[in-house]
Amino acid sequence: MDEEEKENIGRLGSDFCIIYHIDQTDRYIRCTLTQKVNDHCENLDYGIWVSLSEESYKDYCDNFKKNNHLTEYFGWFCSSLNGYEDTLHIPTTVVTRAGNQRPDVIPDKEFDHPFVRDYYSGITKIEAERRINSMLNATVKSDE
């Protein structure tokens, strides 16, 4: 979205985003996704956006400040990840966590996509480092 659209049709915070279109309203929440790294003791964590239905979004908002609101929602993956052609609209399960941590996202195991296969089988440390460097380089370029 350009700056005018962001100001006129979008509401963006650190944990919530709503975009008002003429014919629909899109609702997003900020989540985390942990990618297993097979040959290393640490995993690769992503901060991502997931879209929720109106009902799920309302429930999440209503319970956002509650420390122990543990539930699951169906959502759609709405972030682009380096190394994959199209990661938008992968079906997911959003799992809330105790202590007001951002929810975890688990891709639908049955959805045929390279990212989903990597999520379940893991990636190498070299691949994780490549992704991190790619994200850092993209951040540096956008700051210039």
N, CA and C of each residue as an Amber inpcrd file, in Angstrom:
protein
   432
   0.8410000  -1.1770000   0.0000000   0.0000000   0.0000000   0.0000000
   0.8840000   1.2360000   0.0000000   0.4630000   2.2450000  -0.7290000
   1.2020000   3.4910000  -0.6880000   0.8130000   4.2710000   0.5690000
   1.4850000   5.3910000   0.8250000   1.2660000   6.1440000   2.0650000
  -0.1730000   6.6470000   2.1930000  -0.7760000   7.0780000   1.0930000
  -2.1550000   7.5680000   1.1380000  -3.1200000   6.4480000   1.5150000
  -2.9290000   5.2660000   0.9150000  -3.7800000   4.1170000   1.2560000
  -3.6040000   3.7310000   2.7190000  -2.3650000   3.7240000   3.1920000
  -2.1210000   3.3740000   4.5930000  -2.8810000   4.3160000   5.5180000
  -2.8860000   5.5940000   5.1760000  -3.5540000   6.5750000   6.0220000
  -5.0670000   6.4960000   5.9210000  -5.5880000   6.1950000   4.7390000
  -7.0330000   6.2400000   4.5140000  -7.7650000   4.9200000   4.7460000
  -7.1350000   3.8040000   4.4340000  -7.8740000   2.5410000   4.5490000
  -7.2400000   1.5440000   5.5020000  -6.0830000   1.8620000   6.0540000
  -5.4080000   0.9100000   6.9140000  -5.2130000   1.4090000   8.3250000
  -5.1890000   0.4710000   9.2540000  -4.8650000   0.7320000  10.6570000
  -3.8230000  -0.3000000  11.0480000  -2.5900000   0.1740000  11.2930000
  -1.4870000  -0.7280000  11.5710000  -0.8890000  -0.4350000  12.9320000
  -0.7950000  -1.4760000  13.7550000  -0.1120000  -1.3960000  15.0380000
   0.9530000  -2.4730000  15.0890000   1.5640000  -2.6450000  16.2360000
   2.6220000  -3.6500000  16.3410000   2.0730000  -5.0740000  16.3460000
   0.8020000  -5.2500000  16.7430000   0.2250000  -6.5880000  16.8360000
  -1.0390000  -6.7790000  16.0040000  -1.6100000  -5.6990000  15.5130000
  -2.8820000  -5.7680000  14.7860000  -2.8120000  -4.9170000  13.5190000
  -3.5150000  -5.3570000  12.5020000  -3.6340000  -4.5820000  11.2740000
  -5.0270000  -4.8320000  10.6900000  -5.6810000  -3.7480000  10.2840000
  -6.9710000  -3.8600000   9.6010000  -6.8920000  -3.0280000   8.3350000
  -7.3630000  -3.5860000   7.2500000  -7.4370000  -2.8640000   5.9800000
  -8.8800000  -2.8870000   5.5180000  -9.4310000  -1.6910000   5.3250000
 -10.8210000  -1.5240000   4.9250000 -10.8790000  -1.3100000   3.4150000
 -11.4380000  -2.2900000   2.7140000 -11.6720000  -2.1720000   1.2760000
 -13.1450000  -1.8220000   1.0720000 -13.5060000  -1.4750000  -0.1280000
 -14.9050000  -1.1450000  -0.4230000 -15.8110000  -2.3350000  -0.1430000
 -15.3850000  -3.5220000  -0.5440000 -16.2470000  -4.7010000  -0.4520000
 -15.8780000  -5.6900000   0.6510000 -14.8160000  -5.4210000   1.4210000
 -14.4200000  -6.3430000   2.4790000 -13.4700000  -5.6570000   3.4490000
 -13.3060000  -6.2650000   4.6000000 -12.3340000  -5.8140000   5.5950000
 -11.3970000  -6.9750000   5.8880000 -10.0950000  -6.7150000   5.7850000
  -9.0880000  -7.7370000   6.0700000  -8.5030000  -7.4730000   7.4520000
  -8.3540000  -8.5490000   8.2290000  -7.8770000  -8.4520000   9.6090000
  -6.6500000  -9.3510000   9.7850000  -5.5920000  -8.7730000  10.3640000
  -4.3340000  -9.4930000  10.5240000  -3.8320000  -9.3650000  11.9550000
  -3.1220000 -10.4050000  12.4050000  -2.4390000 -10.3410000  13.6960000
  -0.9840000 -10.7400000  13.5030000  -0.1410000 -10.2090000  14.3720000
   1.2800000 -10.5060000  14.3400000   1.5220000 -11.8000000  15.1060000
   2.2970000 -12.6860000  14.5160000   2.5700000 -14.0040000  15.0970000
   4.0450000 -14.3400000  14.9340000   4.4200000 -15.4900000  15.4400000
   5.7630000 -16.0150000  15.2240000   5.6670000 -17.3870000  14.5680000
   6.7080000 -17.7340000  13.8710000   6.8140000 -19.0630000  13.2690000
   8.2400000 -19.5290000  13.4900000   8.4080000 -20.7240000  14.0050000
   9.7340000 -21.2700000  14.2770000  10.0590000 -22.3450000  13.2560000
  11.1540000 -22.1140000  12.5080000  11.6270000 -23.0660000  11.5040000
  12.7420000 -23.9050000  12.1180000  12.5550000 -25.2050000  12.1300000
  13.5680000 -26.1200000  12.6710000  14.8180000 -26.0840000  11.7820000
  15.9780000 -25.9780000  12.4330000  17.2660000 -26.0550000  11.7410000
  17.8940000 -27.3720000  12.1670000  18.0160000 -28.2870000  11.2130000
  18.3860000 -29.6700000  11.5260000  19.7780000 -29.8530000  12.1250000
  20.7550000 -29.1360000  11.6250000  22.1310000 -29.3820000  12.0420000
  22.6760000 -28.2670000  12.9300000  21.7980000 -27.7200000  13.7660000
  22.2040000 -26.6320000  14.6560000  21.3440000 -26.6710000  15.9110000
  21.8340000 -26.1070000  16.9900000  21.0940000 -26.1650000  18.2540000
  20.0550000 -25.0510000  18.3840000  20.0450000 -24.1020000  17.4620000
  19.0540000 -23.0310000  17.4840000  18.1880000 -23.1130000  16.2400000
  16.9480000 -22.6330000  16.3600000  16.0270000 -22.5990000  15.2360000
  15.9710000 -21.1900000  14.6680000  15.2910000 -21.0370000  13.5560000
  15.1130000 -19.7440000  12.9040000  13.6910000 -19.2760000  13.1840000
  13.5560000 -18.1360000  13.8350000  12.2430000 -17.5990000  14.1850000
  11.8870000 -16.4380000  13.2680000  10.6610000 -16.4650000  12.7780000
  10.1340000 -15.4110000  11.9240000   9.0430000 -14.6500000  12.6640000
   8.9530000 -13.3630000  12.4180000   7.7960000 -12.5750000  12.8010000
   6.9320000 -12.4210000  11.5550000   5.6990000 -12.8680000  11.6150000
   4.8590000 -12.8890000  10.4220000   3.4680000 -12.3300000  10.7240000
   2.7050000 -12.0870000   9.6760000   1.3060000 -11.6840000   9.7630000
   0.4310000 -12.8270000   9.2780000  -0.6860000 -13.0170000   9.9590000
  -1.6730000 -14.0270000   9.5820000  -3.0340000 -13.3510000   9.5570000
  -3.8280000 -13.6510000   8.5380000  -5.1860000 -13.1030000   8.5000000
  -6.1300000 -14.0480000   9.2270000  -7.0850000 -13.4460000   9.9290000
  -8.0940000 -14.2030000  10.6540000  -9.4770000 -13.7740000  10.1910000
 -10.4490000 -14.6350000  10.4250000 -11.8410000 -14.2790000  10.1690000
 -12.2460000 -13.1670000  11.1350000 -13.3500000 -12.5170000  10.8530000
 -13.8470000 -11.4620000  11.7350000 -14.0910000 -11.9980000  13.1450000
 -14.7070000 -13.1550000  13.2410000 -15.0080000 -13.7530000  14.5390000
 -13.7380000 -14.0820000  15.3250000 -12.7620000 -14.7050000  14.6660000
 -11.5020000 -15.0550000  15.3400000 -10.7300000 -13.8020000  15.7390000
 -10.6960000 -12.8170000  14.8490000 -10.0000000 -11.5660000  15.1370000
 -10.6080000 -10.8920000  16.3630000 -11.9410000 -10.8410000  16.4200000
 -12.6240000 -10.2260000  17.5610000 -12.2900000 -10.9760000  18.8450000
 -12.3190000 -12.3120000  18.8120000 -11.9870000 -13.1020000  19.9910000
 -10.5480000 -12.8390000  20.4310000  -9.6350000 -12.7980000  19.4770000
  -8.2290000 -12.5400000  19.7990000  -8.0720000 -11.1540000  20.4310000
  -8.7010000 -10.1450000  19.8300000  -8.6300000  -8.7780000  20.3780000
  -9.2300000  -8.7130000  21.7760000 -10.3860000  -9.3340000  21.9480000
 -11.0690000  -9.2990000  23.2510000 -10.2420000  -9.9460000  24.3610000
  -9.4100000 -10.9000000  23.9990000  -8.6370000 -11.6460000  24.9870000
  -7.1410000 -11.3400000  24.9520000  -6.7570000 -10.3320000  24.1890000
  -5.3500000 -10.0220000  23.9430000  -4.5580000  -9.7850000  25.2250000
  -5.1350000  -9.1340000  26.1750000  -4.4150000  -8.7810000  27.4080000
  -4.5350000  -9.8490000  28.5000000  -5.2450000 -10.9200000  28.2190000
  -5.3910000 -11.9920000  29.2040000  -4.1810000 -12.9260000  29.1200000
  -3.5180000 -13.1160000  30.2500000  -2.2820000 -13.8960000  30.2970000
  -2.4250000 -15.3410000  29.8610000  -3.5680000 -15.9390000  30.1130000
  -3.6990000 -17.3760000  29.8850000  -4.8490000 -17.7320000  28.9550000
  -5.0850000 -16.8950000  27.9670000  -6.1090000 -17.2160000  26.9640000
  -5.4790000 -18.1510000  25.9370000  -5.7190000 -19.4400000  26.0900000
  -5.1130000 -20.4450000  25.2210000  -6.1780000 -20.9990000  24.2880000
  -5.9580000 -20.7890000  23.0020000  -6.9040000 -21.2780000  22.0040000
  -6.1890000 -21.4010000  20.6610000  -6.9120000 -21.8830000  19.6770000
  -6.3860000 -21.9890000  18.3180000  -7.3810000 -21.3520000  17.3610000
  -6.8470000 -20.7660000  16.2980000  -7.6570000 -20.1840000  15.2400000
  -7.1590000 -20.7040000  13.8960000  -8.0590000 -20.7540000  12.9310000
  -7.6350000 -20.9870000  11.5590000  -7.2170000 -19.6370000  10.9980000
  -6.1200000 -19.6140000  10.2570000  -5.6710000 -18.3700000   9.6310000
  -4.9790000 -18.6400000   8.3110000  -4.7260000 -17.5580000   7.5840000
  -4.0060000 -17.6290000   6.3140000  -2.6800000 -16.8990000   6.4660000
  -1.6120000 -17.5450000   6.0750000  -0.2670000 -16.9610000   6.0960000
  -0.2710000 -15.7540000   5.1660000   0.1770000 -14.6040000   5.6460000
   0.1120000 -13.3750000   4.8410000   1.4290000 -12.6200000   4.8070000
   2.5370000 -13.3210000   4.8870000   3.8570000 -12.7130000   4.7870000
   4.6340000 -13.4080000   3.6820000   5.4530000 -12.6430000   2.9970000
   6.3410000 -13.2200000   1.9930000   7.6430000 -13.6070000   2.6720000
   8.1270000 -14.7970000   2.3610000   9.3870000 -15.2580000   2.9330000
  10.4230000 -15.4100000   1.8340000  11.6300000 -14.9020000   2.0980000
  12.7250000 -15.0500000   1.1420000  12.9900000 -16.5270000   0.8800000
  13.2710000 -16.8310000  -0.3620000  13.5830000 -18.2000000  -0.7270000
  12.4010000 -18.9940000  -1.2540000  11.2180000 -18.3880000  -1.2350000
  10.0170000 -19.0660000  -1.7270000   9.2620000 -18.1250000  -2.6610000
   8.7240000 -18.6900000  -3.7310000   8.0040000 -17.8630000  -4.6950000
   6.7760000 -17.2020000  -4.1030000   5.9140000 -17.9800000  -3.4680000
   4.6690000 -17.4110000  -2.9680000   4.2490000 -18.1130000  -1.6870000
   4.3990000 -17.4190000  -0.5720000   3.9850000 -18.0020000   0.7010000
   2.6760000 -17.4020000   1.1980000   2.0820000 -16.5200000   0.4230000
   0.8120000 -15.9310000   0.8240000  -0.3020000 -16.9590000   0.6910000
  -1.1850000 -16.9560000   1.6330000  -2.3900000 -17.7890000   1.6100000
  -2.1450000 -19.2770000   1.8440000  -1.1280000 -19.5880000   2.6190000
  -0.9480000 -20.9540000   3.0890000  -1.8590000 -21.1210000   4.3020000
  -2.6870000 -22.1600000   4.3400000  -3.5520000 -22.3500000   5.5120000
  -2.7190000 -22.7010000   6.7430000  -3.1200000 -22.1360000   7.8860000
  -2.3570000 -22.3270000   9.1110000  -3.2750000 -22.5220000  10.3170000
  -2.6750000 -22.9920000  11.3830000  -3.2970000 -22.9720000  12.7040000
  -2.5190000 -21.9600000  13.5240000  -3.2330000 -21.0330000  14.1370000
  -2.6390000 -20.0150000  15.0060000  -2.8870000 -20.4700000  16.4390000
  -1.8100000 -20.6250000  17.2090000  -1.8960000 -21.1510000  18.5680000
  -1.4650000 -20.0570000  19.5430000  -2.4120000 -19.5910000  20.3710000
  -2.0540000 -18.5790000  21.3550000  -1.2080000 -19.2130000  22.4520000
  -0.4320000 -18.3590000  23.1300000   0.4870000 -18.8470000  24.1510000
   0.2970000 -18.0690000  25.4480000   0.5900000 -18.7090000  26.5390000
   0.4680000 -18.0800000  27.8560000   1.4720000 -16.9430000  27.9870000
   1.1600000 -16.0110000  28.8640000   2.0880000 -14.9340000  29.1630000
   2.0890000 -13.8100000  28.1550000   1.0320000 -13.6920000  27.3740000
   0.9090000 -12.6220000  26.3760000   2.0060000 -12.6450000  25.3210000
   2.5410000 -13.8060000  25.0450000   3.4790000 -13.9350000  23.9420000
   2.6900000 -13.9360000  22.6330000   3.3350000 -13.5440000  21.5630000
   2.6630000 -13.6070000  20.2680000   2.3380000 -15.0630000  19.9460000
   1.2280000 -15.2810000  19.2510000   0.8480000 -16.6570000  18.9040000
   1.8620000 -17.3130000  17.9720000   1.9070000 -18.6180000  18.0470000
   2.7150000 -19.4430000  17.1530000   1.8660000 -19.8410000  15.9530000
   2.5040000 -19.9950000  14.8100000   1.8050000 -20.4050000  13.5990000
   2.3410000 -21.7580000  13.1540000   1.4160000 -22.6310000  12.7980000
   1.7650000 -23.9600000  12.3010000   1.0960000 -24.1290000  10.9400000
   1.8850000 -24.2580000   9.8710000   1.2890000 -24.4550000   8.5410000
   0.5550000 -25.7930000   8.4570000  -0.4710000 -25.8200000   7.6250000
  -1.2430000 -27.0410000   7.3860000  -0.3480000 -28.0690000   6.6980000
  -0.1210000 -29.1880000   7.3660000   0.8020000 -30.2230000   6.8750000
   0.3810000 -30.7880000   5.5160000  -0.8990000 -30.7520000   5.2230000
  -1.4090000 -31.3260000   3.9710000  -1.2970000 -30.3730000   2.7830000
  -0.9580000 -29.1070000   3.0290000  -0.8740000 -28.1230000   1.9510000
   0.4420000 -28.3210000   1.2040000   0.3530000 -28.5320000  -0.1040000
   1.5250000 -28.8260000  -0.9260000   2.2410000 -27.5340000  -1.3130000
   3.3360000 -27.2550000  -0.6040000   4.1270000 -26.0550000  -0.8600000
   5.5430000 -26.3000000  -0.3410000   6.5790000 -25.8150000  -1.0470000
   7.9590000 -26.0340000  -0.5840000   8.2040000 -25.5300000   0.8410000
   7.6130000 -24.4050000   1.2040000   7.8000000 -23.8960000   2.5610000
   7.2150000 -24.8570000   3.5960000   6.0480000 -25.3970000   3.3240000
   5.4060000 -26.3250000   4.2600000   6.2690000 -27.5790000   4.4050000
   6.7840000 -28.0720000   3.3010000   7.6670000 -29.2450000   3.3780000
   8.9060000 -28.9290000   4.2080000   9.5120000 -27.7360000   3.9870000
  10.6860000 -27.3430000   4.7770000  10.3460000 -27.1670000   6.2490000
   9.1580000 -26.6440000   6.5260000   8.7520000 -26.4460000   7.9150000
   8.7650000 -27.7790000   8.6600000   8.2410000 -28.7990000   8.0420000
   8.1300000 -30.0980000   8.7130000   9.4060000 -30.9280000   8.6440000
  10.2150000 -30.7660000   7.6030000  11.4350000 -31.5660000   7.5150000
  12.6590000 -30.8230000   8.0320000  12.5760000 -29.5120000   8.1630000
  13.6940000 -28.7150000   8.6510000  14.5880000 -28.2460000   7.5140000
  15.4520000 -27.2930000   7.8400000  16.4170000 -26.7600000   6.8790000
  17.8070000 -26.8770000   7.4860000  18.8350000 -26.6650000   6.6630000
  20.2110000 -26.7220000   7.1460000  20.6160000 -25.3830000   7.7520000
  21.6870000 -25.4110000   8.5320000  22.2280000 -24.1830000   9.1070000
  22.6580000 -23.2320000   7.9920000  23.2380000 -23.7460000   6.9460000
  23.6620000 -22.9040000   5.8140000  22.4560000 -22.2050000   5.1940000
  21.3490000 -22.9320000   5.0320000  20.1310000 -22.3280000   4.4770000
  19.5710000 -21.2680000   5.4270000  19.5820000 -21.5390000   6.7140000
  19.0990000 -20.5620000   7.6960000  19.9520000 -19.2880000   7.6330000
  21.2630000 -19.4400000   7.5520000  22.1490000 -18.2770000   7.4590000
  21.9080000 -17.5020000   6.1670000  21.6660000 -18.2110000   5.0680000
  21.3770000 -17.5430000   3.7970000  20.1130000 -16.6960000   3.9190000
  19.0860000 -17.2460000   4.5660000  17.8280000 -16.5140000   4.7390000
  18.0180000 -15.2890000   5.6240000  18.7580000 -15.4550000   6.7030000
  19.0140000 -14.3240000   7.6030000  19.7610000 -13.2250000   6.8580000
  20.8140000 -13.5840000   6.1370000  21.5780000 -12.5930000   5.3860000
  20.7290000 -11.9080000   4.3270000  19.8680000 -12.6640000   3.6760000
  18.9770000 -12.0900000   2.6670000  18.0360000 -11.0680000   3.2910000
  17.4810000 -11.3950000   4.4670000  16.5880000 -10.4550000   5.1640000
  17.3520000  -9.2150000   5.6230000  18.5640000  -9.4090000   6.1590000
  19.3590000  -8.2640000   6.6120000  19.7250000  -7.3530000   5.4360000
  20.1030000  -7.9480000   4.3060000  20.4440000  -7.1530000   3.1230000
  19.2390000  -6.3810000   2.6180000  18.0490000  -6.9920000   2.6550000
  16.8380000  -6.3080000   2.2140000  16.5160000  -5.1420000   3.1430000
  16.7570000  -5.3060000   4.4400000  16.5110000  -4.2420000   5.4160000
  17.4670000  -3.0820000   5.1860000  18.7490000  -3.3760000   4.9520000
  19.7380000  -2.3270000   4.7130000  19.3620000  -1.5380000   3.4620000
  18.9690000  -2.2230000   2.3960000  18.6040000  -1.5430000   1.1490000
  17.3810000  -0.6550000   1.3360000  16.3990000  -1.1110000   2.1240000
  15.1850000  -0.2930000   2.3190000  15.4640000   0.9180000   3.1930000
  16.5180000   0.8660000   4.0240000  16.8860000   1.9930000   4.8720000
  17.6900000   3.0580000   4.1220000  18.2560000   2.6840000   2.9840000
  19.1240000   3.6300000   2.2440000  18.3110000   4.6790000   1.5200000
